[in-house]
Amino acid sequence: MRVIYLVTTGGTIEKAYSEQTGSVADPGNKVGRYLQRLRLPDSEVNVVPLLNKDSLELTDADRELILATVRGLLHENAPIIITHDADTIVPTGRLLKRALPEIDVPVVLTGAMAPLGFEASDGLQNLTESLFAVRLLPPGIYVVMHNQVSAVDAVSKDHKLSRFISADRRPN
């Protein structure tokens, strides 16, 4: 049985539509429900609900909490996935890379441009790809989004295309 830790921090991937208010809100951890839809017969995915914030509201203290949580989980010697809002996923990943230069497992950050459960959501795809990626990647800090795996220090969000671009795939 392969153990994987999934740390949830909120963001778009966790948002839900409220019929009462007609708005999108952060109701709490939705990832567990989506994990139940996946066939993961040889994996034990341990969800660690940490935060429920939009990344534009994340503080330095929140990022330090993410770092402390990852640091604590590294002792389990199991891969780690962090769900995170796309807007500030790269700065959080770069903080992890600076603070944890020598790690023995892959740490993957992922998120979504549209919330889980929305018709056009990329959340389930990104979550599924992250679960697969941590089984194959060497130790390091990565962003997995939209069928792409990128080292955290070689990726940026392209707001016009609404996706992430690796340094080696940027158009000229």
BADOZA-256083 format. One line per field, with one value per atom (N, C-alpha, C): residue number from 1; residue in one letter; atom name; x, z, y. Coordinates in pm, 1 decimal, padded with zeros to 6 digits. Layout:
BEGIN
nr = c(NUM,...) .
rest = c(A,...) .
atom = c(CA,...) .
east = c(X,...) .
up = c(Z,...) .
north = c(Y,...) .
This chain:
BEGIN
nr = c(1,1,1,2,2,2,3,3,3,4,4,4,5,5,5,6,6,6,7,7,7,8,8,8,9,9,9,10,10,10,11,11,11,12,12,12,13,13,13,14,14,14,15,15,15,16,16,16,17,17,17,18,18,18,19,19,19,20,20,20,21,21,21,22,22,22,23,23,23,24,24,24,25,25,25,26,26,26,27,27,27,28,28,28,29,29,29,30,30,30,31,31,31,32,32,32,33,33,33,34,34,34,35,35,35,36,36,36,37,37,37,38,38,38,39,39,39,40,40,40,41,41,41,42,42,42,43,43,43,44,44,44,45,45,45,46,46,46,47,47,47,48,48,48,49,49,49,50,50,50,51,51,51,52,52,52,53,53,53,54,54,54,55,55,55,56,56,56,57,57,57,58,58,58,59,59,59,60,60,60,61,61,61,62,62,62,63,63,63,64,64,64,65,65,65,66,66,66,67,67,67,68,68,68,69,69,69,70,70,70,71,71,71,72,72,72,73,73,73,74,74,74,75,75,75,76,76,76,77,77,77,78,78,78,79,79,79,80,80,80,81,81,81,82,82,82,83,83,83,84,84,84,85,85,85,86,86,86,87,87,87,88,88,88,89,89,89,90,90,90,91,91,91,92,92,92,93,93,93,94,94,94,95,95,95,96,96,96,97,97,97,98,98,98,99,99,99,100,100,100,101,101,101,102,102,102,103,103,103,104,104,104,105,105,105,106,106,106,107,107,107,108,108,108,109,109,109,110,110,110,111,111,111,112,112,112,113,113,113,114,114,114,115,115,115,116,116,116,117,117,117,118,118,118,119,119,119,120,120,120,121,121,121,122,122,122,123,123,123,124,124,124,125,125,125,126,126,126,127,127,127,128,128,128,129,129,129,130,130,130,131,131,131,132,132,132,133,133,133,134,134,134,135,135,135,136,136,136,137,137,137,138,138,138,139,139,139,140,140,140,141,141,141,142,142,142,143,143,143,144,144,144,145,145,145,146,146,146,147,147,147,148,148,148,149,149,149,150,150,150,151,151,151,152,152,152,153,153,153,154,154,154,155,155,155,156,156,156,157,157,157,158,158,158,159,159,159,160,160,160,161,161,161,162,162,162,163,163,163,164,164,164,165,165,165,166,166,166,167,167,167,168,168,168,169,169,169,170,170,170,171,171,171,172,172,172) .
rest = c(M,M,M,R,R,R,V,V,V,I,I,I,Y,Y,Y,L,L,L,V,V,V,T,T,T,T,T,T,G,G,G,G,G,G,T,T,T,I,I,I,E,E,E,K,K,K,A,A,A,Y,Y,Y,S,S,S,E,E,E,Q,Q,Q,T,T,T,G,G,G,S,S,S,V,V,V,A,A,A,D,D,D,P,P,P,G,G,G,N,N,N,K,K,K,V,V,V,G,G,G,R,R,R,Y,Y,Y,L,L,L,Q,Q,Q,R,R,R,L,L,L,R,R,R,L,L,L,P,P,P,D,D,D,S,S,S,E,E,E,V,V,V,N,N,N,V,V,V,V,V,V,P,P,P,L,L,L,L,L,L,N,N,N,K,K,K,D,D,D,S,S,S,L,L,L,E,E,E,L,L,L,T,T,T,D,D,D,A,A,A,D,D,D,R,R,R,E,E,E,L,L,L,I,I,I,L,L,L,A,A,A,T,T,T,V,V,V,R,R,R,G,G,G,L,L,L,L,L,L,H,H,H,E,E,E,N,N,N,A,A,A,P,P,P,I,I,I,I,I,I,I,I,I,T,T,T,H,H,H,D,D,D,A,A,A,D,D,D,T,T,T,I,I,I,V,V,V,P,P,P,T,T,T,G,G,G,R,R,R,L,L,L,L,L,L,K,K,K,R,R,R,A,A,A,L,L,L,P,P,P,E,E,E,I,I,I,D,D,D,V,V,V,P,P,P,V,V,V,V,V,V,L,L,L,T,T,T,G,G,G,A,A,A,M,M,M,A,A,A,P,P,P,L,L,L,G,G,G,F,F,F,E,E,E,A,A,A,S,S,S,D,D,D,G,G,G,L,L,L,Q,Q,Q,N,N,N,L,L,L,T,T,T,E,E,E,S,S,S,L,L,L,F,F,F,A,A,A,V,V,V,R,R,R,L,L,L,L,L,L,P,P,P,P,P,P,G,G,G,I,I,I,Y,Y,Y,V,V,V,V,V,V,M,M,M,H,H,H,N,N,N,Q,Q,Q,V,V,V,S,S,S,A,A,A,V,V,V,D,D,D,A,A,A,V,V,V,S,S,S,K,K,K,D,D,D,H,H,H,K,K,K,L,L,L,S,S,S,R,R,R,F,F,F,I,I,I,S,S,S,A,A,A,D,D,D,R,R,R,R,R,R,P,P,P,N,N,N) .
atom = c(N,CA,C,N,CA,C,N,CA,C,N,CA,C,N,CA,C,N,CA,C,N,CA,C,N,CA,C,N,CA,C,N,CA,C,N,CA,C,N,CA,C,N,CA,C,N,CA,C,N,CA,C,N,CA,C,N,CA,C,N,CA,C,N,CA,C,N,CA,C,N,CA,C,N,CA,C,N,CA,C,N,CA,C,N,CA,C,N,CA,C,N,CA,C,N,CA,C,N,CA,C,N,CA,C,N,CA,C,N,CA,C,N,CA,C,N,CA,C,N,CA,C,N,CA,C,N,CA,C,N,CA,C,N,CA,C,N,CA,C,N,CA,C,N,CA,C,N,CA,C,N,CA,C,N,CA,C,N,CA,C,N,CA,C,N,CA,C,N,CA,C,N,CA,C,N,CA,C,N,CA,C,N,CA,C,N,CA,C,N,CA,C,N,CA,C,N,CA,C,N,CA,C,N,CA,C,N,CA,C,N,CA,C,N,CA,C,N,CA,C,N,CA,C,N,CA,C,N,CA,C,N,CA,C,N,CA,C,N,CA,C,N,CA,C,N,CA,C,N,CA,C,N,CA,C,N,CA,C,N,CA,C,N,CA,C,N,CA,C,N,CA,C,N,CA,C,N,CA,C,N,CA,C,N,CA,C,N,CA,C,N,CA,C,N,CA,C,N,CA,C,N,CA,C,N,CA,C,N,CA,C,N,CA,C,N,CA,C,N,CA,C,N,CA,C,N,CA,C,N,CA,C,N,CA,C,N,CA,C,N,CA,C,N,CA,C,N,CA,C,N,CA,C,N,CA,C,N,CA,C,N,CA,C,N,CA,C,N,CA,C,N,CA,C,N,CA,C,N,CA,C,N,CA,C,N,CA,C,N,CA,C,N,CA,C,N,CA,C,N,CA,C,N,CA,C,N,CA,C,N,CA,C,N,CA,C,N,CA,C,N,CA,C,N,CA,C,N,CA,C,N,CA,C,N,CA,C,N,CA,C,N,CA,C,N,CA,C,N,CA,C,N,CA,C,N,CA,C,N,CA,C,N,CA,C,N,CA,C,N,CA,C,N,CA,C,N,CA,C,N,CA,C,N,CA,C,N,CA,C,N,CA,C,N,CA,C,N,CA,C,N,CA,C,N,CA,C,N,CA,C,N,CA,C,N,CA,C,N,CA,C,N,CA,C,N,CA,C,N,CA,C,N,CA,C,N,CA,C,N,CA,C,N,CA,C,N,CA,C,N,CA,C,N,CA,C,N,CA,C,N,CA,C,N,CA,C,N,CA,C,N,CA,C,N,CA,C,N,CA,C,N,CA,C,N,CA,C,N,CA,C,N,CA,C,N,CA,C,N,CA,C) .
east = c(00084.4,00000.0,00088.8,00068.1,00145.0,00074.5,00141.1,00084.4,00120.0,00020.2,00036.9,-00033.7,00031.0,-00032.1,-00084.6,-00206.6,-00271.7,-00309.9,-00234.1,-00254.8,-00344.7,-00457.8,-00549.0,-00536.8,-00529.9,-00515.2,-00625.7,-00724.1,-00833.2,-00807.7,-00852.4,-00835.2,-00949.2,-00934.6,-01039.8,-01082.0,-00987.8,-01020.0,-01123.5,-01127.2,-01216.1,-01346.1,-01361.2,-01479.7,-01603.8,-01718.5,-01847.2,-01944.6,-02040.7,-02143.6,-02253.8,-02290.4,-02398.0,-02524.4,-02625.1,-02751.3,-02820.8,-02801.4,-02866.3,-02816.3,-02684.5,-02628.4,-02597.2,-02595.6,-02561.0,-02414.5,-02332.2,-02189.4,-02107.9,-01979.7,-01886.5,-01824.1,-01821.4,-01770.1,-01678.7,-01609.2,-01522.2,-01593.5,-01664.4,-01741.8,-01660.7,-01541.2,-01462.2,-01405.6,-01346.5,-01276.0,-01370.1,-01350.5,-01427.8,-01345.5,-01215.1,-01125.9,-01157.7,-01191.4,-01221.5,-01333.3,-01435.9,-01546.6,-01500.8,-01410.5,-01362.0,-01264.5,-01189.3,-01100.4,-01180.5,-01300.0,-01385.1,-01429.7,-01428.2,-01468.2,-01357.2,-01236.3,-01121.3,-01091.5,-01040.4,-00994.9,-00847.8,-00822.3,-00686.7,-00662.0,-00667.6,-00666.0,-00538.7,-00427.0,-00302.5,-00247.1,-00334.2,-00291.7,-00375.1,-00308.5,-00375.3,-00349.9,-00452.4,-00438.8,-00489.7,-00398.2,-00430.7,-00447.6,-00571.8,-00601.5,-00571.2,-00496.5,-00459.8,-00520.2,-00641.7,-00701.8,-00628.1,-00565.1,-00480.5,-00543.3,-00576.1,-00633.9,-00752.9,-00831.6,-00940.1,-00943.7,-00839.6,-00823.3,-00798.8,-00845.8,-00806.6,-00660.6,-00580.4,-00437.4,-00407.2,-00495.9,-00472.5,-00485.3,-00542.9,-00555.5,-00450.7,-00365.7,-00262.9,-00161.7,-00123.7,-00023.7,00109.2,00212.8,00341.5,00328.6,00247.4,00225.9,00158.4,00064.3,-00000.1,00101.4,00188.4,00290.4,00387.4,00418.7,00504.3,00433.3,00301.7,00224.3,00227.7,00215.6,00226.9,00364.7,00468.0,00605.2,00622.3,00574.0,00586.6,00513.3,00398.3,00321.7,00397.4,00449.9,00527.3,00651.0,00718.8,00839.1,00804.5,00692.6,00650.6,00616.3,00552.1,00514.1,00633.2,00739.7,00857.3,00913.9,00891.1,00938.6,00867.1,00753.1,00678.8,00737.1,00827.7,00891.9,00789.1,00685.0,00579.0,00561.0,00525.0,00502.5,00390.7,00398.6,00303.6,00245.4,00113.1,00043.8,-00017.7,-00008.0,-00068.2,-00166.8,-00295.5,-00389.5,-00379.4,-00376.2,-00344.0,-00412.3,-00448.2,-00503.9,-00396.6,-00436.7,-00341.0,-00269.3,-00332.3,-00273.1,-00138.0,-00119.0,00008.9,00073.9,00042.8,00099.4,00251.7,00301.4,00445.4,00524.0,00483.7,00558.9,00560.5,00449.7,00449.0,00545.3,00542.3,00633.0,00778.9,00808.6,00947.5,00993.9,00903.6,00937.7,00973.8,00892.4,00920.9,01057.2,01086.1,01213.3,01332.2,01320.8,01430.4,01449.0,01339.6,01346.6,01379.1,01349.7,01368.5,01454.7,01580.5,01662.9,01696.2,01694.5,01728.5,01608.1,01525.1,01411.5,01423.3,01357.8,01369.2,01244.3,01143.8,01017.8,00973.9,00889.6,00831.8,00722.5,00720.6,00614.7,00552.5,00423.4,00352.8,00249.0,00249.1,00145.0,00052.0,-00077.8,-00176.5,-00296.1,-00378.9,-00498.5,-00591.6,-00667.2,-00763.4,-00794.4,-00832.8,-00879.4,-01029.9,-01099.1,-01242.4,-01264.4,-01356.1,-01374.4,-01414.8,-01375.3,-01421.1,-01573.0,-01627.2,-01771.8,-01832.1,-01761.4,-01811.0,-01788.7,-01877.7,-01870.4,-01734.9,-01679.2,-01551.8,-01432.4,-01450.4,-01342.4,-01227.5,-01109.5,-00988.5,-00939.0,-01012.8,-00969.4,-00949.0,-01046.1,-01032.6,-00918.8,-00903.6,-00792.2,-00659.4,-00645.0,-00518.8,-00491.2,-00595.1,-00578.9,-00536.4,-00603.5,-00570.4,-00427.8,-00390.9,-00255.1,-00150.8,-00182.7,-00089.3,-00070.0,-00180.3,-00171.1,-00083.2,-00090.9,-00007.3,00137.2,00154.6,00288.6,00374.9,00316.5,00399.1,00450.5,00390.6,00439.2,00561.2,00580.5,00685.6,00799.1,00771.0,00869.1,00980.1,01100.7,01208.2,01183.0,01255.3,01238.6,01254.7,01173.2,01177.4,01042.5,01034.2,00910.8,00860.2,00734.7,00678.2,00540.3,00501.1,00364.1,00309.7,00194.5,00128.6,-00007.8,-00023.0,-00148.4,-00160.6,-00279.6,-00313.0,-00220.0,-00200.5,-00120.7,00026.4,00074.2,00213.1,00272.6,00395.9,00473.1,00588.8,00603.1,00709.8,00779.4,00910.7,00984.3,00934.2,00916.1,00853.2,00930.8,01061.5,01139.6,01146.7,01073.4,01074.8,00933.8,00841.1,00702.8,00643.9,00549.3,00477.1,00334.8,00246.8,00107.4,00092.1,00034.5,00003.3,-00143.2,-00165.7,-00302.6,-00386.8,-00325.9,-00400.6,-00450.5,-00364.9,-00401.7,-00472.9,-00469.9,-00529.1,-00472.4,-00339.1,-00269.0,-00126.6,-00053.1,00085.2,00178.1,00289.1,00385.9,00522.1,00585.7,00721.1,00819.7,00932.4,01033.1,01077.2,01085.0,01130.3,01017.8,00893.9,00782.3,00724.0,00785.2,00731.7,00747.2,00642.8,00654.6,00757.2,00819.4,00921.0,00854.9) .
up = c(00000.0,00000.0,00000.0,-00092.9,-00106.2,-00031.8,00065.8,00141.6,00071.8,00057.2,00001.4,00095.4,00126.8,00208.5,00117.3,00144.2,00066.2,00161.6,00154.5,00241.0,00166.5,00226.5,00161.1,00224.2,00138.0,00186.8,00136.5,00066.4,00014.7,-00129.2,-00165.8,-00301.4,-00391.8,-00517.1,-00615.7,-00619.3,-00609.0,-00618.8,-00513.0,-00399.1,-00288.8,-00286.4,-00375.6,-00371.7,-00421.4,-00381.0,-00421.7,-00449.1,-00534.6,-00566.4,-00461.4,-00408.9,-00310.9,-00381.1,-00386.5,-00448.8,-00367.2,-00236.4,-00150.2,-00178.6,-00196.5,-00217.4,-00363.0,-00447.2,-00587.7,-00609.1,-00514.7,-00525.2,-00501.8,-00527.3,-00503.4,-00366.0,-00284.3,-00148.1,-00116.9,-00005.0,00043.4,00156.1,00125.9,00228.9,00316.7,00278.0,00352.9,00258.4,00315.0,00236.2,00147.5,00014.7,-00083.1,-00142.7,-00124.2,-00190.0,-00152.3,-00027.0,00017.6,-00062.0,-00092.7,-00173.0,-00312.7,-00368.8,-00503.5,-00502.8,-00396.7,-00385.8,-00387.6,-00328.5,-00325.4,-00464.0,-00559.3,-00696.8,-00776.1,-00726.6,-00799.3,-00756.4,-00847.7,-00816.0,-00777.9,-00650.5,-00596.4,-00510.6,-00570.7,-00491.2,-00412.1,-00456.1,-00384.4,-00318.0,-00297.5,-00235.7,-00113.2,-00013.1,00105.7,00105.4,00073.0,00066.2,00197.8,00272.9,00401.6,00382.2,00395.1,00377.2,00506.8,00492.5,00605.3,00578.3,00630.9,00609.4,00691.8,00624.4,00694.4,00696.6,00579.1,00566.7,00472.6,00472.5,00376.1,00332.2,00256.2,00217.4,00067.8,00013.8,-00119.8,-00110.1,-00209.6,-00196.6,-00193.1,-00246.9,-00239.0,-00095.7,-00008.1,00133.3,00219.5,00159.9,00237.5,00291.3,00414.5,00477.9,00484.9,00522.8,00544.5,00653.5,00755.6,00863.1,00809.1,00714.0,00652.1,00574.0,00500.8,00424.8,00518.9,00630.4,00730.5,00790.0,00805.6,00853.9,00751.9,00623.7,00518.1,00523.9,00535.1,00544.4,00665.7,00781.0,00902.7,00886.8,00822.1,00800.8,00708.1,00599.7,00506.7,00577.7,00651.0,00724.1,00817.7,00887.8,00977.8,00903.7,00786.9,00710.0,00642.0,00618.6,00553.4,00634.2,00764.7,00849.8,00818.1,00751.1,00711.5,00586.1,00518.2,00395.7,00289.5,00275.0,00177.0,00092.8,-00033.9,-00117.5,-00062.5,-00097.9,-00046.9,-00163.8,-00160.9,-00255.6,-00173.8,-00225.0,-00159.1,-00256.6,-00218.7,-00300.8,-00259.0,-00358.9,-00334.8,-00442.4,-00409.4,-00510.2,-00614.1,-00738.7,-00848.1,-00846.8,-00792.6,-00802.1,-00733.5,-00620.7,-00549.7,-00522.3,-00606.4,-00589.4,-00605.6,-00700.7,-00728.7,-00611.5,-00555.6,-00439.4,-00321.4,-00296.7,-00188.2,-00220.1,-00343.1,-00383.1,-00373.3,-00411.8,-00404.1,-00260.2,-00170.8,-00027.9,00020.7,-00017.9,00021.6,-00032.1,-00156.1,-00216.3,-00144.1,-00112.1,-00039.9,00099.2,00167.3,00305.8,00317.3,00209.9,00212.5,00094.3,00090.2,-00027.0,-00041.7,00067.2,00065.0,00111.1,00019.6,00057.2,-00013.7,00041.4,-00011.2,-00084.3,-00097.6,-00163.1,-00254.5,-00351.7,-00431.2,-00352.1,-00367.5,-00313.0,-00431.9,-00451.7,-00567.2,-00519.2,-00579.5,-00556.4,-00676.6,-00651.1,-00758.8,-00716.1,-00810.7,-00783.8,-00902.1,-00920.9,-01030.9,-01070.4,-01195.4,-01244.3,-01221.7,-01208.5,-01178.0,-01069.3,-00975.2,-00860.8,-00899.2,-00813.1,-00826.2,-00833.0,-00923.0,-00934.0,-01038.2,-01079.5,-01186.4,-01318.5,-01413.0,-01540.3,-01608.7,-01608.2,-01676.3,-01581.8,-01466.7,-01369.7,-01417.8,-01391.7,-01416.5,-01287.1,-01178.0,-01046.5,-01035.2,-01081.1,-01069.0,-01156.9,-01274.9,-01361.9,-01292.6,-01238.6,-01174.8,-01050.6,-00974.1,-00856.7,-00898.4,-00998.9,-01046.9,-01101.6,-01181.2,-01236.2,-01125.3,-01020.2,-00907.5,-00834.2,-00816.2,-00751.0,-00831.7,-00962.2,-01048.4,-01047.8,-01056.6,-01065.6,-00943.8,-00822.8,-00703.7,-00698.4,-00775.1,-00781.0,-00871.4,-00961.7,-01062.6,-01048.8,-00988.4,-00983.3,-00882.5,-00912.1,-00812.2,-00705.5,-00595.4,-00491.8,-00548.2,-00499.2,-00542.5,-00520.1,-00556.4,-00542.5,-00682.8,-00710.6,-00845.1,-00842.9,-00959.0,-00983.7,-01091.3,-01062.6,-01159.5,-01190.2,-01313.3,-01358.6,-01509.2,-01553.6,-01695.8,-01778.0,-01730.9,-01802.9,-01815.6,-01722.8,-01722.3,-01583.1,-01580.0,-01455.7,-01472.7,-01377.4,-01386.5,-01252.9,-01257.9,-01136.1,-01092.4,-00963.1,-00913.2,-00950.8,-00967.4,-01002.3,-01152.9,-01231.5,-01377.1,-01433.9,-01355.7,-01400.4,-01361.3,-01442.8,-01409.5,-01463.2,-01404.2,-01448.1,-01563.0,-01673.3,-01787.4,-01772.7,-01732.9,-01705.7,-01832.2,-01945.6,-02072.0,-02114.3,-02101.4,-02141.2,-02029.8,-01908.5,-01790.7,-01767.0,-01771.7,-01744.1,-01702.7,-01665.4,-01624.0,-01739.1,-01748.8,-01855.9,-01793.3,-01836.5,-01791.9,-01869.9,-01807.0,-01870.3,-02005.5,-02016.0,-02141.1,-02245.3,-02210.6,-02304.9,-02337.8,-02288.6,-02315.2,-02463.3,-02521.2,-02661.7,-02679.3,-02795.8,-02824.9,-02866.4) .
north = c(-00117.7,00000.0,00123.8,00211.0,00335.5,00448.1,00508.2,00619.1,00750.1,00836.1,00969.8,01066.5,01176.6,01280.3,01390.2,01434.5,01539.1,01652.6,01761.3,01877.3,01975.8,02011.9,02105.0,02243.1,02344.7,02482.3,02574.6,02520.1,02603.1,02642.1,02759.8,02808.5,02766.0,02796.1,02771.0,02625.4,02532.6,02390.3,02349.6,02419.0,02385.3,02466.0,02561.2,02648.1,02576.3,02628.7,02572.6,02686.2,02658.5,02756.2,02751.2,02866.3,02875.0,02923.2,02836.4,02876.0,02983.6,02983.9,03082.4,03223.9,03239.0,03372.5,03401.7,03297.6,03316.3,03348.0,03305.9,03335.0,03208.4,03220.7,03111.3,03133.1,03029.0,03040.1,02922.6,02933.1,02825.7,02751.9,02641.7,02573.2,02479.1,02448.8,02351.8,02247.5,02145.8,02044.5,01963.6,01974.7,01897.4,01783.8,01787.9,01693.5,01548.9,01524.1,01388.1,01323.0,01399.1,01345.5,01306.5,01383.9,01353.4,01236.7,01220.8,01105.0,00975.2,00976.7,00856.9,00815.0,00905.7,00874.1,00805.7,00815.4,00761.6,00618.5,00542.6,00406.6,00414.1,00396.6,00403.2,00280.3,00159.8,00036.4,00012.7,00064.1,00037.6,00163.9,00262.8,00388.2,00419.7,00469.1,00521.8,00671.7,00749.9,00895.2,00954.2,01011.4,01072.0,01222.5,01269.6,01411.2,01486.3,01595.6,01680.5,01819.0,01846.0,01977.7,02083.0,02177.8,02274.8,02414.2,02465.1,02598.2,02591.8,02697.2,02710.6,02856.6,02895.6,03035.3,03048.2,03156.9,03197.5,03240.1,03206.8,03235.2,03384.2,03467.2,03611.2,03661.3,03577.8,03612.5,03543.8,03459.6,03390.7,03491.7,03472.7,03558.1,03483.3,03554.2,03488.3,03382.0,03409.5,03311.6,03185.8,03201.7,03085.5,03002.2,03068.5,02995.5,02923.8,02985.8,02920.2,02798.8,02806.1,02692.1,02578.4,02611.8,02510.1,02445.8,02528.0,02477.3,02386.1,02427.7,02346.0,02213.2,02216.5,02093.1,01998.3,02050.8,01967.4,01913.0,01998.8,01954.7,01838.9,01847.5,01740.0,01612.2,01624.5,01506.7,01438.7,01512.3,01452.9,01336.6,01338.2,01227.6,01096.5,01103.3,00982.8,00918.6,00989.4,00940.6,00897.5,00978.8,00953.1,01079.6,01063.9,01181.5,01269.2,01398.6,01497.3,01575.8,01593.6,01680.4,01793.2,01915.2,02030.7,02093.1,02098.0,02173.1,02319.1,02406.6,02547.5,02629.7,02751.5,02840.8,02873.2,02881.3,02898.6,03033.3,03136.2,03270.1,03282.5,03215.1,03227.5,03092.0,02995.0,02861.3,02862.4,02941.4,02943.5,03004.5,03120.1,03170.0,03073.0,03005.4,02906.6,02793.2,02745.0,02637.5,02678.0,02800.5,02848.0,02863.1,02903.0,02906.4,02766.4,02667.7,02529.4,02485.1,02519.0,02477.2,02540.6,02669.3,02736.5,02676.7,02648.9,02602.0,02453.4,02377.4,02231.6,02186.8,02229.3,02197.7,02049.4,01976.1,01833.3,01752.2,01708.0,01624.0,01490.1,01390.3,01254.6,01207.2,01295.1,01258.4,01372.5,01342.3,01451.4,01524.0,01655.6,01739.9,01811.5,01791.6,01847.2,01947.4,02064.5,02163.2,02160.9,02164.4,02164.9,02247.8,02279.3,02358.7,02351.3,02457.6,02459.4,02602.1,02617.1,02746.4,02760.1,02646.6,02644.7,02539.8,02564.6,02475.0,02332.1,02237.4,02099.1,02098.1,02019.2,02007.8,02100.2,02204.6,02290.0,02218.4,02239.7,02167.8,02183.2,02301.5,02324.9,02315.8,02252.7,02246.0,02158.3,02204.9,02128.1,02063.9,02082.0,02036.6,01887.4,01808.7,01663.3,01611.9,01668.3,01629.3,01659.3,01780.1,01817.2,01732.8,01703.5,01617.4,01477.3,01421.6,01286.5,01281.5,01381.3,01385.2,01397.5,01471.7,01486.4,01354.5,01280.5,01149.0,01054.1,01063.2,00980.5,01030.1,01162.3,01220.4,01188.3,01193.6,01168.7,01025.6,00937.8,00799.4,00786.4,00881.2,00870.6,00971.2,01084.8,01192.6,01164.9,01212.4,01206.7,01313.4,01308.8,01410.0,01551.5,01642.3,01782.1,01847.1,01974.5,02051.6,02083.5,02047.1,02058.9,02124.6,02177.7,02219.4,02125.7,02064.9,01977.3,02037.9,02082.7,02143.4,02121.6,02090.5,02087.8,01999.1,01876.8,01778.6,01818.6,01899.1,01943.9,01924.1,01881.6,01874.9,01971.4,02064.0,02164.0,02177.3,02190.7,02225.1,02362.3,02382.5,02504.6,02630.0,02619.3,02738.3,02762.3,02682.5,02698.4,02710.0,02764.6,02772.7,02908.2,02953.9,03076.3,03066.0,03143.6,03143.1,03241.0,03194.4,03279.3,03319.0,03443.2,03488.1,03495.7,03525.9,03532.9,03395.4,03293.6,03156.9,03081.6,03136.8,03073.5,02933.4,02926.3,02800.7,02831.8,02726.9,02743.3,02706.8,02780.4,02761.5,02733.7,02625.8,02594.6,02680.7,02711.1,02795.5,02738.6,02606.4,02546.0,02533.6,02576.1,02567.4,02704.3,02811.5,02946.0,02979.8,03040.9,03080.6,03190.7,03194.5,03297.7,03427.0) .
